[in-house]
């Protein structure tokens, strides 16, 4: 059963056409089957010579609107039934017309201020419903969703009459693989609601309803939708669960990435498998947030402690890794040596930073030149002798001069300003 909706501006001309022979002379026995004129004798006005009076009776509420009347006030709905099935009687078509004007809001049951309408037949397997959009109470009928409501009601009527097409016989597995069915698409619309399209058979519809979708039957066909009040987290969970069940039933499902739990879920902590790295990041953050030298010393101590510091643990780990490589494979001695060299480098780094605690405490305090000025020795020879005593270069030079029999006379250098310490290269 299919409904076709139109609007017209001339009620009298429309009735003349419907009650006439038609463009191809196919109108047979035009007759009124139902209607509501709100007191107007519409049954008596359906004679060929009285159609103008019938049009005036239908247009009376429109005339009362004056300038508020719409340009096309006449509402026309033509309904056809399946030509392969037996035709309905006039009483059945009258009931169809009443249900359609009630479903669209043209003339709801028990509404005294509804619109005026008539239903007439002039061909087999169809009925024409003519109404005017002006209501008896002075209002206007707004037909924004009339087409949708008409198709939905026609489908319900056809289902009650047994006129819906029966399901096709099941196909073999070979046919299913050779001619695959279109996938069931689960996606989010711009309005934010989640819609599942393509579930045309009863099994997929049952799975979607079981997952939490609501079934909608309209002129677009069968669709499934989640209520718009569903929270986003629940939408994702329901859509993913429905996709899993449909795939388990061998349906091809196209699930939007925004509704896929597997794609949306991310580890709570991306460094969860690198606990040591995460701990070092915490030490780095503590170093960055140090407000003075003492705070910096405490943070750096986590790295430089001779027994429990991070560098000592790294050195031990590299050393053990090299030893274990040698135990597992004698031929991998080159790789074991590389780990051993790396452990030595870490040890050198530790040695370079030994006894740096006092200097870290003084970071941010008075400058070193000012702090050391009162304690410097006034004897330049003592300072130079002390420096040479601990200098490997001086010791090497002394050995060389002794070996060649050269006597080195120590001269007093001229006083020079101390050179500012800079970054080591």
Secondary structure per residue as TSV (DSSP state, phi and psi in degrees):
chain	resnum	aa	ss	phi	psi
A	1	X	-	360.0	125.6
A	2	X	E	-125.9	136.5
A	3	X	E	-111.9	137.1
A	4	X	E	-122.7	120.7
A	5	X	E	-106.0	137.2
A	6	X	E	-140.9	167.8
A	7	X	E	-126.5	145.9
A	8	X	E	-135.4	159.2
A	9	X	S	-107.2	-13.9
A	10	X	-	-124.5	100.5
A	11	X	H	-67.9	-41.4
A	12	X	H	-63.4	-43.6
A	13	X	H	-64.8	-37.2
A	14	X	H	-65.1	-44.9
A	15	X	H	-65.0	-37.5
A	16	X	H	-60.3	-40.4
A	17	X	H	-68.4	-44.4
A	18	X	H	-67.2	-36.1
A	19	X	H	-87.6	-4.6
A	20	X	S	-89.0	-169.7
A	21	X	-	-75.4	-15.1
A	22	X	-	89.9	167.7
A	23	X	T	-66.2	-34.8
A	24	X	T	-111.7	15.1
A	25	X	S	67.9	28.7
A	26	X	-	-101.2	5.1
A	27	X	-	-82.6	124.4
A	28	X	-	-122.9	123.6
A	29	X	S	50.7	64.0
A	30	X	-	-62.6	135.0
A	31	X	E	-156.1	149.8
A	32	X	E	-84.5	133.3
A	33	X	E	-115.2	-23.2
A	34	X	E	-164.4	166.7
A	35	X	E	164.4	171.2
A	36	X	E	-148.7	107.9
A	37	X	-	-98.5	3.8
A	38	X	T	52.0	52.4
A	39	X	T	101.6	-18.5
A	40	X	S	-77.6	137.8
A	41	X	-	-78.6	72.3
A	42	X	T	-66.0	-28.2
A	43	X	T	-66.1	-31.4
A	44	X	T	-85.5	-12.7
A	45	X	T	-100.6	10.7
A	46	X	-	-93.0	6.2
A	47	X	S	-71.7	152.7
A	48	X	G	-54.9	-35.2
A	49	X	G	-82.9	-4.1
A	50	X	G	-114.5	11.1
A	51	X	H	-65.0	-30.9
A	52	X	H	-65.8	-37.2
A	53	X	H	-68.4	-35.4
A	54	X	H	-64.1	-40.8
A	55	X	H	-63.9	-40.1
A	56	X	H	-64.9	-36.7
A	57	X	H	-64.9	-40.1
A	58	X	H	-71.8	-33.3
A	59	X	H	-86.3	-3.3
A	60	X	H	-57.4	-46.1
A	61	X	H	-63.6	-30.6
A	62	X	H	-68.0	-40.4
A	63	X	H	-63.1	-32.8
A	64	X	H	-69.5	-21.2
A	65	X	H	-73.8	-25.7
A	66	X	G	67.0	-124.5
A	67	X	G	-71.7	-15.7
A	68	X	G	-79.5	-7.4
A	69	X	S	-67.9	137.6
A	70	X	-	-70.3	159.7
A	71	X	S	-67.4	-32.7
A	72	X	S	-123.7	86.3
A	73	X	-	-85.3	-5.4
A	74	X	E	-97.3	128.5
A	75	X	E	-105.8	122.3
A	76	X	E	-125.3	125.7
A	77	X	E	-127.3	120.2
A	78	X	E	-107.7	126.3
A	79	X	E	-118.0	130.9
A	80	X	E	-120.7	146.8
A	81	X	-	-103.7	170.7
A	82	X	-	-65.1	122.4
A	83	X	T	-67.6	-14.9
A	84	X	T	-82.3	-7.7
A	85	X	S	-113.0	160.3
A	86	X	-	-61.4	148.9
A	87	X	-	-73.4	155.3
A	88	X	-	-86.1	159.2
A	89	X	-	-79.8	169.4
A	90	X	H	-61.1	-36.9
A	91	X	H	-66.4	-39.3
A	92	X	H	-67.3	-41.0
A	93	X	H	-65.9	-34.6
A	94	X	H	-63.1	-40.5
A	95	X	H	-66.1	-37.9
A	96	X	H	-60.6	-44.8
A	97	X	H	-62.2	-42.5
A	98	X	H	-62.5	-40.8
A	99	X	H	-66.7	-36.0
A	100	X	H	-70.0	-44.3
A	101	X	H	-69.1	-27.2
A	102	X	H	-74.7	-41.6
A	103	X	H	-67.2	-35.2
A	104	X	H	-83.0	-16.0
A	105	X	T	92.3	4.4
A	106	X	S	-62.7	-47.8
A	107	X	S	-145.9	77.5
A	108	X	-	-61.3	151.0
A	109	X	T	-60.6	129.9
A	110	X	T	77.0	14.5
A	111	X	-	-98.3	108.4
A	112	X	T	-71.8	-17.7
A	113	X	T	-101.5	21.8
A	114	X	-	-74.3	175.7
A	115	X	E	-77.2	158.6
A	116	X	E	-85.6	142.4
A	117	X	E	-155.2	158.7
A	118	X	E	-138.3	157.2
A	119	X	E	-128.3	128.3
A	120	X	E	-134.7	156.8
A	121	X	E	-123.2	138.5
A	122	X	-	-139.0	4.1
A	123	X	S	-148.6	156.7
A	124	X	T	-65.2	150.7
A	125	X	T	59.3	31.7
A	126	X	E	-158.7	161.0
A	127	X	E	-143.1	147.6
A	128	X	E	-115.9	127.7
A	129	X	E	-110.1	122.1
A	130	X	E	-117.0	129.2
A	131	X	E	-143.6	160.5
A	132	X	E	-110.0	144.3
A	133	X	E	-79.4	-7.6
A	134	X	E	-83.6	129.6
A	135	X	E	-86.4	161.4
A	136	X	T	-65.5	-27.8
A	137	X	T	-86.5	7.2
A	138	X	S	93.5	-0.8
A	139	X	-	-89.0	-179.7
A	140	X	B	-122.2	139.5
A	141	X	-	-82.8	128.1
A	142	X	-	-100.6	114.8
A	143	X	-	-95.2	40.1
A	144	X	T	-61.0	-42.9
A	145	X	T	-114.6	26.5
A	146	X	H	-63.7	-42.1
A	147	X	H	-61.7	-42.0
A	148	X	H	-63.8	-45.6
A	149	X	H	-67.4	-35.4
A	150	X	H	-63.8	-47.2
A	151	X	H	-65.5	-39.0
A	152	X	H	-63.5	-44.0
A	153	X	H	-68.4	-38.8
A	154	X	H	-61.1	-38.6
A	155	X	H	-68.0	-37.8
A	156	X	H	-65.3	-42.2
A	157	X	H	-64.0	-43.6
A	158	X	H	-62.8	-37.7
A	159	X	H	-65.8	-39.9
A	160	X	H	-66.7	-33.8
A	161	X	H	-83.9	-5.8
A	162	X	T	77.2	23.8
A	163	X	-	-94.2	-2.1
A	164	X	S	-72.4	145.0
A	165	X	-	-63.9	137.0
A	166	X	-	-75.0	158.8
A	167	X	-	-67.0	143.6
A	168	X	-	-69.8	152.8
A	169	X	-	-61.9	149.9
A	170	X	-	-62.7	142.2
A	171	X	-	-94.7	156.5
A	172	X	-	-72.4	165.6
A	173	X	H	-64.1	-35.6
A	174	X	H	-63.9	-40.4
A	175	X	H	-66.9	-36.3
A	176	X	H	-64.2	-39.9
A	177	X	H	-74.8	-32.2
A	178	X	H	-78.1	-32.9
A	179	X	S	-123.0	83.8
A	180	X	-	-67.7	145.5
A	181	X	-	-75.8	152.7
A	182	X	-	-63.2	148.0
A	183	X	-	-70.2	155.5
A	184	X	E	-85.5	121.4
A	185	X	E	-102.0	126.3
A	186	X	E	-117.0	114.7
A	187	X	E	-146.6	169.4
A	188	X	E	-100.5	135.3
A	189	X	-	-89.0	170.5
A	190	X	T	-62.0	-27.2
A	191	X	T	-73.4	-11.5
A	192	X	S	99.1	-9.6
A	193	X	-	-81.7	153.5
A	194	X	E	-102.2	127.8
A	195	X	E	-125.7	138.5
A	196	X	E	-112.3	121.7
A	197	X	E	-120.4	147.4
A	198	X	-	103.0	-3.1
A	199	X	-	-83.7	80.0
A	200	X	-	-89.5	-16.0
A	201	X	S	-103.3	167.3
A	202	X	H	-69.7	-34.2
A	203	X	H	-66.2	-48.7
A	204	X	H	-64.4	-36.6
A	205	X	H	-63.8	-40.4
A	206	X	H	-65.6	-38.7
A	207	X	H	-64.4	-43.8
A	208	X	H	-65.5	-40.5
A	209	X	H	-64.7	-37.8
A	210	X	H	-65.5	-33.1
A	211	X	H	-73.3	-22.4
A	212	X	T	128.3	2.0
A	213	X	-	-79.3	151.2
A	214	X	E	-101.4	134.7
A	215	X	E	-86.0	135.8
A	216	X	E	-122.2	129.0
A	217	X	E	-118.9	107.5
A	218	X	E	-141.8	-166.6
A	219	X	T	-70.9	-12.1
A	220	X	T	-78.4	-14.7
A	221	X	E	110.4	-162.4
A	222	X	E	-86.4	126.8
A	223	X	E	-135.6	163.4
A	224	X	E	-132.1	137.0
A	225	X	E	-141.5	146.0
A	226	X	-	-87.4	145.5
A	227	X	-	-57.0	142.8
A	228	X	T	-66.2	-16.7
A	229	X	T	-84.9	-0.2
A	230	X	S	-68.6	128.5
A	231	X	-	-60.6	155.8
A	232	X	H	-61.6	-41.8
A	233	X	H	-62.5	-40.2
A	234	X	H	-68.6	-35.2
A	235	X	H	-60.2	-44.7
A	236	X	H	-64.2	-44.3
A	237	X	H	-64.9	-44.5
A	238	X	H	-67.1	-43.9
A	239	X	H	-63.6	-42.2
A	240	X	H	-66.5	-40.0
A	241	X	H	-65.5	-41.1
A	242	X	H	-63.6	-41.2
A	243	X	H	-63.4	-39.3
A	244	X	H	-63.3	-44.4
A	245	X	H	-66.5	-39.8
A	246	X	H	-66.1	-40.3
A	247	X	H	-66.6	-35.0
A	248	X	H	-64.6	-28.6
A	249	X	T	-88.7	14.4
A	250	X	T	70.9	30.6
A	251	X	-	-94.9	146.8
A	252	X	-	-86.4	117.6
A	253	X	E	-118.5	129.8
A	254	X	E	-106.9	102.3
A	255	X	E	-102.2	129.6
A	256	X	-	-61.6	138.6
A	257	X	G	-57.1	-31.4
A	258	X	G	-70.3	-12.3
A	259	X	G	-110.8	6.9
A	260	X	-	-97.1	116.2
A	261	X	H	-63.4	-37.8
A	262	X	H	-63.2	-35.2
A	263	X	H	-82.4	-28.4
A	264	X	H	-82.9	-28.6
A	265	X	-	-72.0	130.4
A	266	X	-	-126.4	151.5
A	267	X	-	-58.7	142.4
A	268	X	S	-62.0	-34.8
A	269	X	-	-133.0	108.8
A	270	X	T	-64.0	-20.1
A	271	X	T	-98.2	20.4
A	272	X	T	-60.7	-36.6
A	273	X	T	-83.6	-2.3
A	274	X	-	-124.4	71.8
A	275	X	H	-65.4	-38.4
A	276	X	H	-65.4	-41.9
A	277	X	H	-62.7	-38.4
A	278	X	H	-64.6	-38.3
A	279	X	H	-65.3	-39.9
A	280	X	H	-65.8	-34.3
A	281	X	H	-62.8	-37.2
A	282	X	H	-64.6	-38.9
A	283	X	H	-64.3	-42.0
A	284	X	H	-60.7	-42.3
A	285	X	H	-63.6	-38.8
A	286	X	H	-65.5	-37.2
A	287	X	H	-64.8	-43.3
A	288	X	H	-64.4	-33.7
A	289	X	T	-90.9	4.0
A	290	X	-	-64.6	133.3
A	291	X	-	-96.5	-16.7
A	292	X	S	-151.8	179.8
A	293	X	H	-63.7	-37.3
A	294	X	H	-65.7	-42.9
A	295	X	H	-64.2	-37.8
A	296	X	H	-64.6	-39.8
A	297	X	H	-62.1	-43.2
A	298	X	H	-63.9	-38.5
A	299	X	H	-70.4	-41.5
A	300	X	H	-69.6	-26.8
A	301	X	H	-60.5	-26.6
A	302	X	H	-63.9	-25.0
A	303	X	H	-90.5	-39.5
A	304	X	H	-102.6	-0.5
A	305	X	-	-55.9	130.8
A	306	X	T	-65.3	-21.2
A	307	X	T	-111.4	-38.7
A	308	X	T	-118.6	7.2
A	309	X	S	-72.4	163.0
A	310	X	H	-65.5	-38.4
A	311	X	H	-63.6	-39.2
A	312	X	H	-65.0	-38.2
A	313	X	H	-68.6	-37.2
A	314	X	H	-65.6	-42.2
A	315	X	H	-61.3	-45.0
A	316	X	H	-61.8	-42.5
A	317	X	H	-63.9	-43.2
A	318	X	H	-64.8	-40.1
A	319	X	H	-65.0	-45.3
A	320	X	H	-65.4	-36.8
A	321	X	H	-62.6	-42.6
A	322	X	H	-62.8	-43.4
A	323	X	H	-63.8	-41.1
A	324	X	H	-70.2	-31.5
A	325	X	H	-63.3	-41.5
A	326	X	H	-64.5	-37.5
A	327	X	H	-66.6	-36.2
A	328	X	H	-79.4	-32.9
A	329	X	-	-151.1	112.8
A	330	X	G	-66.6	-26.6
A	331	X	G	-77.1	-12.8
A	332	X	G	-93.3	35.8
A	333	X	H	-67.0	-30.2
A	334	X	H	-63.3	-44.8
A	335	X	H	-65.3	-39.0
A	336	X	H	-62.8	-39.6
A	337	X	H	-64.2	-36.4
A	338	X	H	-63.3	-40.1
A	339	X	H	-67.1	-36.9
A	340	X	H	-64.5	-41.3
A	341	X	H	-62.4	-40.9
A	342	X	H	-61.7	-39.6
A	343	X	H	-63.3	-38.0
A	344	X	H	-66.1	-38.2
A	345	X	H	-62.5	-40.5
A	346	X	H	-64.9	-38.6
A	347	X	H	-62.8	-38.7
A	348	X	H	-64.0	-38.9
A	349	X	H	-63.3	-39.0
A	350	X	H	-63.5	-43.7
A	351	X	H	-63.4	-37.0
A	352	X	H	-62.7	-29.6
A	353	X	T	-106.8	11.1
A	354	X	T	-64.6	144.9
A	355	X	T	60.0	33.2
A	356	X	-	-93.3	2.6
A	357	X	H	-64.5	-44.4
A	358	X	H	-63.6	-40.3
A	359	X	H	-66.9	-35.8
A	360	X	H	-65.1	-37.3
A	361	X	H	-63.1	-33.4
A	362	X	T	-82.8	-4.3
A	363	X	T	-64.4	128.2
A	364	X	T	89.8	-5.8
A	365	X	S	-93.5	-155.8
A	366	X	S	-60.4	152.6
A	367	X	-	-64.2	152.3
A	368	X	H	-65.0	-36.8
A	369	X	H	-64.2	-38.3
A	370	X	H	-70.5	-38.0
A	371	X	H	-71.7	-32.0
A	372	X	H	-93.9	-10.8
A	373	X	H	-58.0	-46.0
A	374	X	T	-67.8	-24.7
A	375	X	T	-96.3	-2.3
A	376	X	S	-70.7	144.9
A	377	X	-	-75.5	142.4
A	378	X	S	-80.7	-10.9
A	379	X	-	-95.3	108.1
A	380	X	H	-67.0	-27.1
A	381	X	H	-68.4	-36.6
A	382	X	H	-64.7	-41.2
A	383	X	H	-64.1	-44.2
A	384	X	H	-67.5	-37.8
A	385	X	H	-64.6	-40.2
A	386	X	H	-65.4	-38.7
A	387	X	H	-65.8	-41.4
A	388	X	H	-68.8	-27.8
A	389	X	H	-65.6	-31.1
A	390	X	H	-107.3	4.4
A	391	X	-	-90.1	120.2
A	392	X	H	-61.8	-33.7
A	393	X	H	-66.1	-39.1
A	394	X	H	-66.7	-40.0
A	395	X	H	-63.5	-40.8
A	396	X	H	-65.3	-40.4
A	397	X	H	-64.6	-36.7
A	398	X	H	-65.6	-39.7
A	399	X	H	-64.4	-39.7
A	400	X	H	-67.1	-43.1
A	401	X	H	-68.3	-34.7
A	402	X	H	-68.0	-38.6
A	403	X	H	-66.0	-34.7
A	404	X	T	-94.0	3.0
A	405	X	T	72.0	31.2
A	406	X	-	-101.3	128.6
A	407	X	-	-91.2	125.6
A	408	X	-	-99.3	121.8
A	409	X	-	-94.3	120.6
A	410	X	-	-75.1	123.9
A	411	X	-	-106.5	157.2
A	412	X	-	-87.9	117.2
A	413	X	-	-74.5	154.9
A	414	X	-	-72.2	150.7
A	415	X	-	-67.5	131.5
A	416	X	-	-126.4	148.3
A	417	X	-	-68.4	143.1
A	418	X	-	-62.3	140.0
A	419	X	-	-84.4	133.0
A	420	X	-	-66.0	137.2
A	421	X	-	-72.8	138.8
A	422	X	-	-127.1	-176.8
A	423	X	-	-66.9	137.7
A	424	X	-	-78.1	136.5
A	425	X	-	-111.5	360.0
